[in-house]
Amino acid sequence: MKLDTLKYGFDPTTMPADPIADYWLPGVQEDLARQDWALTELHSRLDLAAWQDFTADLPRDPYVNRRWKRMSWLALDDAGQVQDLGHCPMAQGGAFNDADSMADRLRYYDALTPEFLARADVKAFVRAWARLWDIQPDEPILMQITGVRGEGHIDPLQGQGIHADGCQALSILVLSRDNVLGADSHLYADKAGTRELVTATLRPGEILHLRDDRLFHGVDTLGQRDPAQPFERFIIIINTRFVDAFQNRILRRHFPQAKLWEMGEA
């Protein structure tokens, strides 16, 4: 199935009084329930240009060449407000990451900046995302800004190939896609990639939701559309309810109060 773009648009002048309650149109929830993935857009919900500015000072990823990254652990409190949980490393077991530089090791990254996390549209996005997935207070949510820039050709996944992230709820929002050739996203019913479900070229402002414990995903190699200019592609990754025992063990160590899905607490 070839899908260049799929959008659920709306008129921002007729937005409801509670934007969190109707942040996603019904088609998103229906698609998730029916096929375990949904693709929509958020151009009218957030200031995309302002979010793009936060890619400028991302530190280099110390574990992956030609990648930049920040990440933070968040959660909702009992009032439904977004809280920054503080530091905890990323941990993906080998069952969920095939790359030698990343699997079965603790990875430490700089946090998302306070200026980014303080934005009203960032908080609204996290709250609405949590509502979409029915995430409860104290469930750790991992939010990342990550991406690649440069020249030539590069694998955005750096050796992960077709994979799952080791969680139940996962969404990928494209922030920027400049001078990029390739980098199409693929969803599969199996890790071998014999049963492809969809191919999508995500544009800035588009977001892909998927049930990571039921599907597998991958991204094509990218290069320069104009060989005389560098490329850039940055994304937001947000996920929770980890089924990776390695990540849950590290989360418990850093956040004793957390509700972890694998342990039957969420």
C-alpha positions in Angstrom: 0.0 0.0 0.0 1.5 3.3 -1.1 0.6 6.3 1.0 2.1 9.7 0.3 0.1 11.6 2.9 -3.0 11.1 5.0 -4.4 14.1 6.9 -7.2 14.7 9.2 -7.7 18.5 8.8 -9.8 20.9 10.7 -10.7 24.6 10.9 -8.8 26.2 13.8 -11.4 29.0 14.0 -14.0 26.4 15.1 -11.8 24.6 17.7 -13.8 23.5 20.8 -13.4 25.1 24.2 -11.4 22.2 25.5 -8.6 21.7 22.9 -7.2 18.7 24.7 -10.5 16.8 24.7 -10.7 17.1 20.9 -7.0 17.4 20.0 -7.3 14.4 17.7 -10.2 13.9 15.3 -12.2 10.7 15.8 -10.6 9.2 12.7 -7.3 8.9 14.5 -8.7 6.8 17.3 -10.8 4.7 14.9 -7.7 4.0 12.8 -5.7 3.0 15.8 -8.4 0.6 16.9 -8.9 -0.9 13.5 -5.4 -1.2 12.1 -3.0 -0.4 15.0 -1.7 2.8 13.3 -2.9 6.2 12.3 -1.4 9.1 10.4 -2.5 12.7 10.8 -1.1 16.3 11.0 -0.7 18.9 13.7 0.0 22.2 11.7 -2.8 24.1 13.5 -2.0 22.6 16.9 1.6 23.7 17.4 4.0 26.4 16.3 6.1 24.2 14.0 8.6 26.9 13.1 9.3 27.5 16.8 9.7 23.8 17.5 12.2 23.6 14.6 14.4 26.3 16.3 15.1 23.8 19.1 16.9 21.5 16.7 19.7 24.1 16.2 21.5 23.4 19.5 21.0 19.6 19.8 24.2 17.9 21.0 25.7 15.1 18.9 24.6 11.6 19.8 27.6 10.1 21.5 26.6 6.6 20.4 25.6 7.1 16.8 27.6 8.9 14.1 25.9 11.9 12.3 22.9 12.0 14.6 21.9 14.8 17.1 19.6 14.2 20.1 18.0 15.4 23.4 15.5 13.4 25.5 13.5 13.8 28.7 11.3 11.6 30.8 7.9 13.1 31.5 4.7 12.1 33.3 1.3 13.4 34.1 0.5 14.2 37.7 -2.8 13.6 39.4 -4.2 16.9 38.0 -3.2 15.9 34.5 -0.4 18.4 34.2 3.0 17.5 32.5 5.9 17.0 34.9 9.6 16.6 34.2 10.7 13.4 36.0 14.4 14.2 35.8 17.3 12.1 34.6 17.2 8.5 33.6 19.2 6.9 30.8 17.7 5.2 27.7 18.0 1.4 27.8 17.0 -0.9 24.9 17.7 -4.6 25.1 19.0 -6.5 22.2 15.5 -8.0 21.5 14.5 -4.4 20.5 17.6 -2.9 19.0 19.9 -4.7 16.5 22.6 -1.9 16.4 25.8 -2.8 18.3 26.4 0.8 19.4 23.0 1.0 21.1 21.7 -2.4 22.3 22.1 -3.7 25.8 23.7 -0.6 27.2 22.7 2.5 29.1 22.7 5.6 26.9 22.9 9.1 28.4 21.7 12.2 26.6 21.2 15.8 27.5 17.7 16.7 28.5 15.2 18.7 26.5 15.7 22.3 27.3 13.5 24.0 30.0 12.4 26.6 27.3 11.1 23.8 25.1 9.3 21.9 27.9 7.7 25.2 29.2 5.9 25.9 25.9 2.2 25.8 26.2 1.9 23.9 22.9 4.4 21.3 24.0 2.5 20.7 27.2 -0.8 20.5 25.3 0.8 18.0 22.8 2.0 15.7 25.6 -1.3 15.9 27.5 -3.3 15.2 24.3 -1.0 12.4 23.3 -1.4 10.8 26.8 -5.2 11.1 26.5 -5.1 9.4 23.0 -3.3 6.4 24.5 -5.2 6.5 27.9 -1.9 7.1 29.8 -2.4 7.4 33.5 -0.6 9.6 36.1 3.0 8.5 37.0 3.5 6.4 33.8 6.9 7.5 32.4 6.8 9.1 29.0 10.0 9.4 26.9 10.1 12.4 24.6 13.0 12.9 22.2 14.1 15.4 19.6 16.5 13.6 17.3 17.6 13.7 13.7 20.3 13.8 11.1 22.0 16.4 8.9 24.8 16.5 6.5 25.7 15.3 3.0 25.9 12.0 1.1 23.7 9.1 2.2 22.8 8.0 5.7 20.7 5.4 7.4 18.6 7.4 9.9 18.2 4.2 12.1 21.9 3.5 12.1 21.7 -0.2 11.8 18.4 -0.9 13.6 16.6 -1.9 10.4 13.1 -3.1 10.7 12.4 -3.0 14.5 10.1 -2.3 17.4 11.0 0.2 20.2 10.0 -2.1 23.0 6.8 -0.3 24.1 3.1 -0.2 23.5 2.4 3.4 22.5 4.7 5.1 20.0 4.3 8.3 17.9 6.7 10.0 15.4 6.3 13.6 14.5 8.4 15.1 11.7 9.8 18.5 12.6 11.9 19.2 9.5 12.6 17.6 6.2 14.9 19.8 4.1 16.6 18.8 0.8 15.8 15.1 1.7 15.6 12.4 -0.9 14.3 9.1 0.6 13.6 8.5 4.3 10.2 6.9 3.6 8.6 5.3 6.6 7.4 1.7 6.5 5.1 -0.3 8.8 5.2 -4.1 8.8 3.3 -6.9 10.4 6.5 -8.9 10.9 10.1 -8.1 11.7 11.3 -9.9 8.5 9.4 -7.3 6.5 7.5 -9.8 4.4 4.2 -8.3 5.2 4.3 -4.5 4.5 1.3 -2.6 5.7 2.0 1.0 4.6 4.7 3.2 3.1 4.5 6.9 4.0 6.6 10.0 3.2 6.1 12.0 6.4 6.2 15.8 5.9 6.9 18.4 8.6 3.9 18.6 10.9 2.7 15.1 10.2 2.6 12.4 13.0 2.5 8.7 12.8 1.0 6.8 15.7 1.5 3.0 16.1 1.0 0.2 18.5 4.7 -0.7 18.8 4.0 -4.1 20.5 1.9 -5.2 17.5 3.8 -3.7 14.5 7.3 -3.2 13.2 8.7 -0.1 11.5 11.7 1.1 9.5 12.9 4.1 7.5 14.7 4.2 4.2 18.2 5.6 3.7 18.1 9.3 2.9 20.3 11.5 0.7 20.4 15.0 -0.8 17.8 16.0 -3.3 20.1 18.8 -4.4 23.7 17.5 -4.3 25.0 21.1 -3.8 23.1 21.5 -0.5 23.2 19.6 2.8 20.1 17.6 4.0 18.3 17.8 7.4 15.6 15.7 8.9 14.5 16.0 12.6 11.7 14.3 14.4 10.0 14.1 17.8 9.7 10.5 19.2 7.3 10.0 22.1 6.5 6.7 23.6 5.5 4.9 26.8 4.3 1.6 28.4 7.6 -0.2 27.9 7.6 -3.9 27.4 11.4 -4.0 27.4 12.5 -5.5 30.8 15.9 -3.7 30.6 14.3 -0.3 30.2 11.8 -1.0 33.0 14.5 -2.1 35.4 16.4 1.2 34.8 13.1 3.2 35.1 12.4 1.6 38.5 15.9 2.4 39.7 15.5 6.1 38.9 11.8 6.6 39.4 10.6 4.3 42.3 7.1 5.8 42.2 6.6 5.1 38.5 3.8 2.9 37.2 5.4 0.4 34.8 3.4 -1.5 32.3 5.5 -4.7 32.4 5.0 -5.0 36.1 1.3 -4.8 35.8 1.1 -1.5 37.7 -0.3 0.8 35.0 
